[in-house]
Amino acid sequence: MTYRTHTVFHVKITLTSRTLRAMLLKCQKEPFLQQLTSRVISCHEVKKGKKKHYEVVLEDTIMFAEGGGQPCDHGVLRVVPSDVSDIEKLSLTNIKVHDVQRKLGTAVHYTDNSVAVGSEVNMEVDWKRRYDHMQQHTGQHLLSAIAEQKPYNFKTVSWNLGATICHVELNTPSISDEVKSEIEQKINSLIQSGRPVTTKVYASKDDQGLSSAHTRGLPADHTGPVRVIEIEGVDENMCCGTHLNSLAQLQMIKLLHTESKRGNTLLYFVCGDRVLKTLQSALEVQQKLNVLLSSPPELFASMVEKLSKDHRTARKNAEKLSEELASLHATTLLNSTDKVLVVQRPTPDSEYSLTLQRDMRDACEKRLLLLTMGEQGGAQFVFRGPVDVVDKLGKGLAQKLGGKGGGRDGKFQGKFTDLAMVEDAVQYLRDNFE
């Protein structure tokens, strides 16, 4: 088979003699191209909920439509007046492209403004976003390729290019820290070698050239050209996305944590500029912890463990004190002759509430107990008493408090916001309980 090699914007693309180049978008042919002038083929108004958008189709585009696990590009369109010859000297209004989707092989650009059909537009891709996607996507190909090799044999089931971190789903129930470190070292060694990343384009999935390519499969209903991304000596994989032209542009990869998912493992990672951002974020957290813990990073774990242990001890002590305080209050209430007993606490306390209700259980067969806990704007109440009385007065009490609640078997509880309503609520109970 005869091959022709073209180098455009530092990206090497190998085309077979039967390639249908017209069916590939400019962003796939020249992924490093940041600006392009094209013509508007169609523009239709669409609505998503109550908001109005426009679907704009161009003759060609450098904006990648979402696909292959890679998010879409963002960018701007600038309408070029027909009488202007030097576009670089023209100040044009930016029409933002906030989404790009592929429909029937066509890239559809979503904008908030209409563009006249037939008009010429200069488009500019959000390069920071695009280059980040290229780093993460090429990094994923390299990670998946190494993980699939012996002795690991971890096949990639799916992957996700997130806003801050990415992950691959591997068909293994777990990955040890040792294996993860080993894979990371192999990948970074390849990145340092600067191996070229090239794109081969075949006319169709039936092209004989594909028989020698190591790929992870193609959808049965695929038609048209097939792109294969090759990392020299490492991997050949079918892909529609945009990629770097050298592993050196990845800078490095950092494998993060893992999670289990239906018998598989999600392995999280970052590549390129994201590694520096992750490191900077970790450094900022470390600096804050230095101040809070008054200790160096190597002692963080032991300090937090000690604080956690102290917190558990303090919590147990506080719970015990709450129980003792509730028992003391119950004793005081039992010595009272009042038929409507009221307790107000400044904060919710489950231990106090349960202990008080337990100690007052027998007394509530003949008397009423109203316990409120919380501050203005957010409080709780518990109403205990004879079953028939609570059933009769519970909803009315909630209304007097300006709140809502429910209950049964001699207990009615709920929430309210205005502590000033408690006095009227207590009077309501006194007026209706004999």
N, C-alpha and C positions, 0 to 999 in steps of 0.2 A: 504494500500500500504506500502511496506517495503522501508525504507530509509537507506542509509549508509552515514556517515559523515566523510570527510577527511579534515585534516587541513594541508595545505602546504604553507610555506613561509608566515605565519600569515594570510592567506586568507582562510576562511571557505567556502567550496563548498559542497552543499548537492546534491547528485546524486540519481535519482530514480532508481529502479531496472531495468528499461528498457532503460537507457540512452545509447546512441551511442557515447561513449567518443571519439572514433577515429576521429569523424568529427569535433571536437573542437580543436582549435589551443592551443599551450602551453601558449601563452600570455593570453588566456581567462581562462585556467585552473589555471595558477599560475601567476597572473599579477604582483607580486612583484619579480619575477625571472628576474635578470638583465643579465645573461649570459647563453648560451646554446650551446652545440655542436650537430650539425646535419649533414646531407649528402645532396649533391646537386643532385636533380632529373633531372633538365633540365636547360639549359641556352641558350637563343635565342637573337640574335642581332636585335634591332629595331631602327627605326629612327624617331625622332620628329623634323620636320623641317630639318635643316642641321646637327643637332647634333645626335651622335650615342650613344645609351644606350643598356643595356643588361637586359633582363627579366630573373631573377633567381628564380627558385622554389626549395624549400627545403622540406625534409621529414616532418619537423615541424619547428615552429618559435616562438620566443618571441616578434617579431615585429608586432604590430597591424596594420592591413590593414584598410584604411579609411572606415568608416561606422558608421551609427547611429548618425551622427552629430559630431563624433569625428575624428579629423585629424589623419593621419597615423603617425607611429613612424619613427624616423630616427635612424641610428646606423652604425655599421661596421661589416664586415665579415673578418675573418682571416683564410686562408687555412692552414690546419694542415697537415704537411708531414706524410706519413704513418709510418715512422720509429721513430716517437717521441711519448713517453709514458707520459711525464709530461708536459701538455700544459701550465701550469701556469708559467713554467720556460722558455718558448719559446718566443722570440721576433719575432712577425709576422707583415707583411705588412697589413695595414688597407685598406680594400675595402669599400668605403663609400656607404651606402644605403640611397638614398635621397628621395625615395618614395616607398610606399607599397600599392598595390591595390588588391582587391579581384576579382578573375575571376573564375566563375563556382565553388565557394566554396574553391578555392585555393588562398593562399597568394602569390602574385608575387612581388618580390623585384627588384627595379630598381637601377642599378649600372652603373658606367662609365667604369668598367673593367669586362672582361669575367672571369668565374670560371668554371673549368673543371667539367663535369658531373661525378658523382661518388665520387668526392673528399669530404673529411670531412672538415667542417668549424666550427670555433668557432665564434659565433655571440654575440655582446654586444649592448644592446639598449641604446640610449641616454636617460639616466635615468632622467635628469633634465626636459627634454621635456615631457617624459612619465608621471612622477609624477604630473607635472602641469596639464596635460590633465585629469588624474584621479581625481584630486581635483575639477577641473571645472565640469567634467561630473557628479560626485557624487553630487556636489552642485546643479547642474541643476535638478537632480532627486528629491532632497529634496525641492527645490524651487517650482517645478511644483506640487509636492504632496501637499504642504501647500496651494498654490494658488488655487488648485482644491477643497479644503475642504470648508465646510460652515464656515462663511457666504459669502465667496468670490465667489466660484463656477467659477473660471477662469480656463478654460481648455487650455492646451498648444497645440498650432497649429504647431509650429516648434521651433527650437532653433539653435543657432550658437555659436560655440566655436572659438572665434577670437584669434588673436595673442596676444592681450593685454586685451581685455574685451570680455564678452560673453553677449548674450541676449536670452530671451525666448519671443516668440510671443504668447500673451494671447488673448482669444476671448472676449475681452471687449473693448469698445471704449475709456475708460480712467481709470486711477488709481490715486486716490487722494494721496497726500503726507502722510495723516494720515493712510490710508490703507497700503501704502508701508512701513511705519515705523512699523506698527503692524506686518506685515508679516515678516519683517526683525528680529524683536525681537523674534518671535516664532521660527524662524529657528535657530538663535544663541543660544536660550535656549536648543534646541534639540542637537546642536553641543556640547554644554557644558556637556550634559548628557552622551555623548560618546556611543550612541547606536550602536550596531553592524550592519554591512552591509554584507550580505551574498548572495551567488549565488546558485540558484536552477537550475538544468538542467533536462529538460524533453525530452523524446525520440522523440516526434513530437508534432505538434500543436493539434493533436487529443487526446493527453494524458489526462486521466480523472483528473489528478492532477491539470491541468490548469484551470479547471472549478471553483475552489475555489480561484484562484489567481486574485487579482484586477490588471488588465492590461489595457493598452491603445490601444490594438489591434495589429494585425499581418498581414503583406501582404498576400493576397490570394494565391500567388504563392510560398509561403515559403515551403521549404522541409527540413527535418533533425531535429536535436535537437533544443529545444527552451530554451533559458536562461532567467531566471527571477531574477532581482536584487531586493533583499528585504532589506528595512530599517526597522528594528524591530519596529513593532507597528505603522508604519507610511505609508509605501508604498510597493507595489510589482509591478514591471514594467518590461516588456520584453525589453531586451537590449543585443546587441552584444559587447558593449564596455568594457573597463577595469575600475575597480573601487577600491576605498579604502576598508578597512575592518572595519573601525570604523568612525563614524561621528566626533570623536575627531581629526582625522587627517585632517579634513577640516579647523581647527583652528577657522575660522569665515567667515561670508559672509557679503558683503556690497552691498546693492542695490543702483544703481546709478540713472541715468535719465531715462525718458521714451520718446518714439516717437510714433506717430500715423502711422498706416499702413493699408490702405484699411478697415477701421472700427475696426481693432484690435489694440493692444498696444504692442510695443516692450519694454520690461523691461530689462535694462542693469544691469549687476552684475559682481562682481569678488569674488573669493574664495581663501582661503589659502594664499600662498606666494604672490599672486597677490595683496592682500589687503595691505601688507607692501610696495610693489613696488608702488602702487597707492598713498599711504600715503607719501612715500619718494618723489615722483614726485611733489605732491601738496606742500610739505614743501619747496622744491627747488624753486618753482614758488613763494611761499609766501615770501621767503627770498629776491628774486629779486625785488618783488613789494615793500617790506619794504624800499629798497634803493631808488627805482624810485619815490615812493609816499611820502617818509619820514613820514610814519604814521604806526600805528599798524594795524594788520589784521581786527580788528573790525570796522575800519574806511575806509577800502578799498572801499566799495560800495559807500559811500557818497563822497569820494574823486574822484572816477571815474565818478560819476554822475556830479560833479562840473566841472571836466575837459571836459566832453562831452558837457556840456552846454556852457562853455567858447569857445570850439572849434566851435560849431554851430554859436555863435555870431561873432567870428573872421572870419569865412568863409563868413557870410553874409556881413560883413564890407569889406572884400577883394573883393567880387563880385561887390559891389557898387563902390569901387575904380577903379576896372577894367573897369566898364562901363563908369565912368567919364573920365578915361584916354583915352579910345577909342574915346569918343566924342571929346576930345581935339585934338587928333591926326587927326580925320576926318576933323575938322575945319581947321587945318594946311594944310592938303592935298587939301582941296577944294580951298584954296587960292593960291595953286601952279598952274603954267601954264603947268607943265609937263603932257604929255598925258599918260605916263606909271608911275603909282604911286606904290612905293615899301615900305613895312613895314616889318621889321624883329624883332621878339620877341624871347627872350631866352628860354621861356618855353611855352608849350601849355596852352591856356586859353580860354575856350569856351565862357565865358561872354564877354571877350574883342573881340573875333572874331565875334560873333553875333552882338554886338553893332556897331563895325566898318563897317561891311557889310550893316547893316540897314541904318546907316547914310550916306553911300556912294552909296546907291542904285541908286539914280537919276543920280549921276555923272558917274556911270559905264555904262550908256547908250551911252556915247560918249568917255569915257576913260577906261583904263585898270588898274586893281588893283591886285597886287601880294602880298599876306601876307604869310610869313613863320614863323613858330613857332617851337622851339625845339633846341636841341644841336647837335653837331657833332655825327653822328652814329644813330640818331633817330629824324627826324624832319617831320613836316607836312607842306603842302602848300595849299592855296586857291587862285584860279585865277578867277576874275570876270571881266565882260565887255559885250559889245554887243554880242547878241546870236550868230550871224554868225561868229564873230571874235573868240569867245571862242571855237566854234565848229571846226574852222579851225586850231587854234594854240594850243589847249589843249594838244593833244597827243605829239606834238613836244616839248612843254614846259616840259612835264614830262620826255621826253628823254634827254633834255638838263640838267635837274636836276639829271639824273641818277636814277629816281624813277618810280613809277607807279601810275595811278589814273584814274578817270572817272568823268563824269558829264553830265549835260544838262541844258537847259534854262538859259544860260549865266553864269553857274557856273561849274568850273572844280576843283576837289580837289584830293589830294593823299598824298603819303609818299615818303620821300627820305632820304639819309643818309649823303651825303657830302655837307656841307654848302659852300664849296669853289666853287661849281657849280652854286651858285645863280647869281654871276656876269655875267657869260656867258648866263644864262637863261634870265636875264633882257635885255641883249643886243639882244638876239633872238627876244624878244617882240618888242623892239624899231625898229629893222631892218624890221619887218614884219607888223607893224601897222602904217598906215598913218593917 
